[in-house]
Each structure stands twice: as structure tokens, then as C-alpha cells.
Amino acid sequence: MKDLIILGSTGSIGTQALEVVRRYPSKLRVKGLCCDKNVEALRRQIEEFRPEYVAVRDEKAARSLELPKGTALFAGEDAPSELASQKGLVLNALVGISGLVPTMRAIAAGNDVALANKETLVAGGDVVMNAAKQAGVKILPVDSEHSAIWQCLSRDCAAAKEISRIILTASGGAFRGRKREELQDVTIDDALRHPTWNMGVKVTVDSATMMNKGFEVIEASHLFGTGADRIDIVVHRQSVVHSMIEYADGSIIAQLGFPDMRLPIQLALLYPERGDHCFAPLSFDALRLDFEKPDLNVFECLALALECASVGGKATAVLNAANEIAVDRFAKRQIKFYDIPYYIKRALDKFCKGDCALDGLDDVLVTDAEAKKFVAEIIGRERV
């Protein structure tokens, strides 16, 4: 029986993880649940799974909870980190840079981390991976693309030295196939119409700008020890091939499956076993697979992310921070679609001159805060 701690249990990944738990009641036990402020959904989860610990970031929302006997409550900004410090497998499904410190706290406690929080490795990849190596814990990929690479490697990352390149697939998001002039005045409503996946606002907008694919290049370089120059991207609208690897001899191995996040979640939670439940079988009847190159002129955020991936350190931390603020303001209809890369470039020009090395977790957090403040202030001045 494996104890499971879910950070972000009321979100898309968290709720799907609980579906996996229901399929394996003899293998997985929910030890802790965490949310930001959606206590209504959390209350139903507590009633069903009876965890030992509950964490709620919003203190006011936390006070409205009536917990069963034997369930402890963590409340406030540090609540996710306190929960992540308890013994168990930590599934980090938080959104944004808020996932970084809980990941580090989980590692410090000796916990393996099933990672669905892109920003942890985008902002602090070297810091996180070094900490995990020193602690002897595993970072298990949950993103479908990284899970696919992991499976193509037979989940043995030592084989990474034999890889010629990694090929990440991308759905193309809501604006696949559109021209730049067609996207000048698109709105948040347009960006949220993803053709394949049902995700939260931040992740769906990142998909529409293709920033998420740039983030995944950065993640993959840390997870698999592969330079960003050996990671390619292809747009694959069917989202059936989740990623591929090319070995030094030219052989390409791909992982295919129906686009269902429960599959990579199941793989990470049950590791080193492979689950035997098929949530969504793939049919080859009339199956078609198309691939094309992404247009870096249209998807300018992706181009910026690829540039930052080659630099690393402070560049990727600033990229992540600036994007987080710009996406938030776009979602609030305060800026336009192409203002997102514009403000990211402003932040990179401001903070990424000279040495881009980051000296530990505190340096990552300071860089994140300064870049966010800078972008928020210039948007406030220029968009009043």
C-alpha cells in the first residue's frame, strides 16, 4: 500500500489522480489532500477518502471546513509545503511557481515526487534536480509528453546517453494553423477552446501560445539530461503520439495512446509497477497521424522559450515569471494576445544580461518575485 499526497487535489490532474486511486484501492491510499480555496470540492474528497492531512492555502476558506476526527489541517501560504513534508509519494499538481517550494520540501523529506507542475523545473530545474540527486529521490514525470519519453526509455534514464534526439509532440492548441494576422485580436474565450485536452485556464492559454511546449523542452532537458539543442517539436493535432525518441542509429520509438491524462498519472503513481487498467483504449480504425513544424513567427512565446532553454538558469526563471503575470492579465482582458510575448521580452531584456546562473532556491524565488513585479508594474503603467 503506497501513501499518496496530492497537491492540487481539486484541479484537473488531482481529480483524475483520485480516479486512478479508486481503481487501485489495495495499492494506493490517500494520505493528504490540498487545494487553494475550493473547499466545497475538497469537502467531498475528504468524505470519500478520509485523509490524515488536509491543506488549504486560503486561511479564510480553511476555517469553513469541518474535518472528521483524526484529520489534521494545515492552513495558509505554507500549507502545501507542510503537507508535502509528510511521508508519502507527493503528486504535485499545483499551478505556477507555487509548486516549486512544496517540491523542494517533499525532496527534503525524502519523498519521491510525481511532477505535474511544469514551473518547478522551468524556474528551478538545476536546483530541483540537484536536490533530488543528493536526497536519492525520484522525480516521476506526469505530463503526457515526458511520460511518453520515460516509457520509450523503458523508464531507465541511463539510456539517455544513447539518444540522438527527443521529439516532443504538440497539439498546437486552440490556434493551430492560424496566421499571425488572424490572432491580433483573439480573446481569452478563443484561447480556452482547446481541441483535445480539458485543462485549467493557465495551462490552456500556455497551450494556445505554445509556451507550454517551450516549457516542456526545458523540463525534458532536466529530466533526461539532454541538451535543449537535441529536443525537437512537431505539431501533431490528433494527440495520439505523445512523444518520440530517436536513438543514435536512427531508430525512432514512439509512445501512442488515447489522449487521457489518467494513463500517465497511473504510470507515475504505481511506479515501478505498470497498471493493468485501460481507461481509454486506442482504436486504429481510420486512425490518421499528421505531423508538421510549429510556426515560430506565429507562436512567438515558443521561440522565446527555446532561446531561454539554451541559456538556462535565470533566463528560464524570468521567462516563467513574466509569462505567469502576462497570462493572468490576458485572462483578465487587460492585454492582448501578442502582448504576452512582448512583456516577456521586456523582462528578459531587463534581467538576463550577463551571468544567468542561479545560486540555490532563494535566488530562484527572488528572481521570480522581481520579474513578476517588473511585468505587473509596466503593464499597469502602459495599460491604464
Protein Blocks (a to p, Z undefined) as FASTA:
>chain_A
ZZdddehklmmklmmmmmmmmmmmmlbccfbdcdfklmmlmmmmmmmnopabdcdfblml
mmmpccdehiacdedjklmmmmmmpgcddddfbecjklmmmmmmmmmnopacddfbfklm
mmmmmmmmmmmmmnopacddfbfklmmmmmmnoopaklmmmpfbdcdddehiamgoiafk
lmmmgcfklmmmcfkbccdfklmmmmmnommmmmmmmmmmmmnopafklcccdddfkoma
gbdcddfkopacdddddddfklmmmmmmmocbdcfbdfbacdfehpacddddddfklmmm
lmmmmmmmmngmmlmmmmmmmmmmmmmmmmnopacfklmmmmmmmmmmmmmgcjfbdedj
klmmmmmmmmmmmmmmmmmmmmZZ
